Amino acid sequence: MVSVDTIRTAVGILGNIIALCLFLSPVPTFVQIWKKGSVEQFSPVPYLATLLNCLLWLVYGLPLVHPHSMLVITINGCGTFIELTYVILFILHSDGRKRLRVILLLIAEFVFVGAVAVLVLTLAHTYDRRSLIVGSICVFFGTMMYVAPLSVMKLVITTKSVEYMPFTLSLASFANGICWTTYALIRFDLFITIPNGLGTLFGLVQLILYAAYYKSTQRLKEERMGKGEMSLAEVVVMGDPKKMGNNAPHKALNLNGHASEIREM
């Protein structure tokens, strides 16, 4: 008979693997930045937001805050390292005010998370109270990140096209949400359940939208090709960033891989 803890561990390991793949999904973007030596019109916002989220979940998983959360520590430790690497690369290939803003935001994040950790460990004297405080903060910021796909889903419904909502990312996000929601429900953890439950819901809605608008997307692409037109995505990639200005949209990924339209800071 397989024990409940064994099942929970297996689900958590699977969640670690899927989440790691999502963390690594922006690698091609940063290879492009490294080769060109410039961040061009890419925004640091999704990477800074994901870094903050990972740092907060690291604090939540500490043995002194929420014991027996090693799998939460492992994936968010990896996420912290990966996202910090992205942010450092962004800083190295930025210039002027943009670089300064990113550095100041990065410092602010570490100061904020450090203050949360110190205050919780010194002022809250029980595991339950520490988990409640840090978990509530994690849920707040995690929920804000999960709201991001709403703009993309609105765009899909408006344009009747899933061109800006990659199927593989939507599927991976849905699978990731299911894994971590299941992990949290086996030995009930409200703070992990809420954000990942929302992630599962949004992932499912994205898959439904993809199924509903897949045919219309293909039809629109064929019509553009017949007229010799380029899609907006091709215009963004191929256009001159200096001519497009700071309002040129591009896709970015949040923590769970949801595609969202981010504009420059």
N, C-alpha and C positions, 0 to 999 in steps of 0.2 A: 504494500500500500504506500503510495507516494504521499509524503506529508505536505501540509499546506505551505510550510516554509520553503520546501523545495520547489513547489510550483511557483510561489511568489518570486523566488530567486531566479528561476528560469525565465519568467516573464520580464523581470527587471533587466536581466542580461540581454534579452532580445530588444527591449526598449533602449538600452545603452547602444546597441549596434545601429539601430535605426536612427536614433538621435545623432550619433556620431557622423553618419552619412549626411544628415541634414546640415550639421555644423560645417562639414567639408564642402558642401555644394557651391559656396562662393569662390572656391579655389581658382577656377578659370578666370574669374573677374580680376583677381589679384595677380595672376600670371600676366594678364594683359596690362595691368597697371605697372608691374615691374618691368616688362619689356619696353613700354612706352616712356617710362620714367615720369609719368604724370597720372593723377587721379581723374583728370578731365572733369566730366560732369557728375561723376559718381558721388554719392552722399555717404558720410560716415555714420549717419543716424542709426541704421539698422544694426550695425556692428557694435556701436556703443550701447544701444538698448539691450542687445543680447548679452553683452559682457556684464552689464549691471544685473540682469536677470540671473546669470550663472553665478555671480559673486554672492548674491542674496541666498540662492539655493544652497551654495556651499556652506554658508553660515547656518542655515536651517539643518543641514545634515551633520553638523558637528556633534560628536558624542555628548558634549556638555549641553547641547540644545535639544536635539532629537535623536536619542540613541538608536542603534541598529538601522542606520540609514546609509550604509556603505555604498550601495548602488547609486544613491542620489549624489554622494560625494564624487564617485568615479566619473560619472558622465558630466557633471557640472565642473569638475576639475579639468577634464579634457576640453570642455566648452570654453572655460575661462582662458586656458592656454591658447586655443585656436583663435578665439575672438580678439584676445590681446595681441596676437601676432598680426591679425588683419589691421587693427587700429594702429600699431606701430608702423606697418608698411604704409598705411594711409598718411601718417605723419611724415614719414621719410620722403614721400613723393608728393607732398603738398607744399605750398609756399605761402608766405605772407600771413594775412589775417586768418585764412582758413586753417593753417597749421596751428596757430595760436589758440583758436577756438577749440580745436580737437584736443589739444594738450590740456587746456583748462577744464574741459568737460571730463576728460579722463581722470584728472586729479580730483575733481569734485566727486566722481563716482567712488573712488577709493576712500576718500575722506568720509563720505556718507556711509558706505558699507562698514568701514572701520568703526565709526561712531556707533552704528547699530549694534555691532558685535560687542563692543566694550560696555555699552550701556545695558544691554540685555544680560550679559554675563555677570555684571556687578550689581545690578538693581533687581533682577528677577532671580529668585532663589529656588525655583522648582522647575523640573523639566517641562511640566504642563504649561507653566506661565511663559517660559522662554519659547516653547514651540508655538504658543498662541500669538505672541508678539511678532516673531520673525515670520511665521507662516502667514499671518495676515498681511504683512508687507509684501511677501512673495506673491500672494494671491492678487493683490492690488496691481503690482507691476506686470505680473503675468497676464492678467485679464486685459490690461491696456495693450499688450502686444498681440493678443488674440483678436482684438477689435480691428486691427489693421486690415485683414482680408476682406472686411465689409466693403471697402472702397473698390476692391477688385471685383467682388461679386456684383456690385452695382454696375460697374463698367460692362461686365459680361451681359447682364440683363438689358442694359441700354443699347449696346452695340449688337446683341445677339451673336457674339463671337467669343470663343474661349482662347483667343490668340495670346492673351496676356495671363493665362492661368494654366501653366504647364501641367499635364496630366500626372506625370511621374511625381512631381512635388506634392500635388494634391493627394495622391494615393499614399505617399510616404508620410505625409502629415497626418492623414487619417489613421494609418497603421500605428504611428508613434503615439497618437492620442489614445488609441485603444489599449496599447501595451501599458502605458503609465496609469491610465484610469483603472485597468484591471489590477495592476500592482497595488494601487492605493486602496482598492475595495477589498482585496483579500484580507488584509489586516487594516481596517478602515483608517484612512488618513484624509481628513477633510481638506487639508490645505493642498495636497497633491491632486485630490479628486476634482476640485472646482476648476482650476485652469486647464487641466488635461481633459476634463469632461467637455469644456467649451471647445477645446481644440478638436476633439472627436466630432462634435456637432458641426463646427464650421467645415471640417474636412469632408464630412458626409454631404453637406450642402454643396460644396464645390464639386464633388463627384456627380451629384445629381444634375447640377448646372452643366457640367461637361457633357453628360449624356444627352441632356436636352438640347444643347446648342452645338454639338459636334457637327451635325450635317449642315447647319446654316453657316458654320465657320468655313467648312470646305467649299461651300457654294460661293461665299464671299471671296475666298482666295482665288477660285477659278475665274470669277468675274474680273478681279483685279488683273490677273495674269492675261486675260483676254484683251483687256484695255491697255496693257503695258504699264500698269501702275504699280507702285511699290507700297507695301504696308507701312504703317506708322513705325513699326518696330525696325524695319529696314532703314527708314529715314533717320531714326535716332542713331542707329549704329553707324550708318554711312555718312551722315551729315557732318558738317564742320562744327565742332563744339563752340567755337568762337562766334559763329553766326547764329547758333541756336540760342545762346545766352543761358542764364541761370535757371530758366523755367523749363528747360528740356526735360521731359519725363524719362525715367528709366526704371527697370525692375530691380527690386532688391528682395532679400529674403529675411524674414524674421526668424526667431528661434526655431520655430517648427516648420520652416521651409515654405511658408505661405508667400506667394508672390504679391508684392505690393508696389504701388507707384510712389516713388520717393523723389522729392524735389530738393534741389541744393539748399544747404543751410544759408 
